[in-house]
């Protein structure tokens, strides 16, 4: 099975994953499931996402369906298991150079029109960059998503708008998702499960505590 094959999808599974002080993480995220991850600053949330994306040295294995992370080069793995970091990177001058012909309905859902493709990246606010980075990732048609505080730079109304759009797309496409979040209200709206990093281990939060 090739990681370039669009049929590569299914369960996202962490098997005895270790990164930093986190050890022995066993975790499975079903297709179409959003699992939220929280924890104190410096507890290892972002490092865990980077390990799943094969951007951080780590122990153990990650699986996407029947495909092992260790079986393919990192850049090819990341086309399938795509990380959207809290601070996005932009390498060309205009927005349109970063997006593969986005659906106008997605642009509108995020508060833009087609004119945004002509904008210079230098004029974008942090919130605009965050929304467009999400769209850029989804335009690449990944098989799983790793989201590091994807609405951190947005006001409440815009956050709700992005949440609705993201959740709809996740359910439509059947992507397994790990979503780093701090806002318990947001976690209650988007997550099926909520894990918290506590004392270098993952602890599952009871739903009554975060809804």
Secondary structure as UniProt FT lines:
FT   TURN            3..4
FT   TURN            6..7
FT   STRAND          12..19
FT   TURN            20..21
FT   STRAND          22..29
FT   TURN            31..32
FT   STRAND          34..39
FT   TURN            41..42
FT   HELIX           45..52
FT   TURN            53..54
FT   STRAND          59..64
FT   TURN            65..66
FT   STRAND          67..68
FT   HELIX           69..71
FT   HELIX           74..80
FT   STRAND          81..84
FT   HELIX           95..98
FT   HELIX           104..109
FT   TURN            110..111
FT   HELIX           114..118
FT   HELIX           121..123
FT   HELIX           126..139
FT   STRAND          144..148
FT   TURN            150..153
FT   HELIX           156..173
FT   STRAND          176..180
FT   HELIX           184..190
FT   STRAND          193..198
FT   TURN            199..200
FT   STRAND          201..204
FT   HELIX           207..209
//
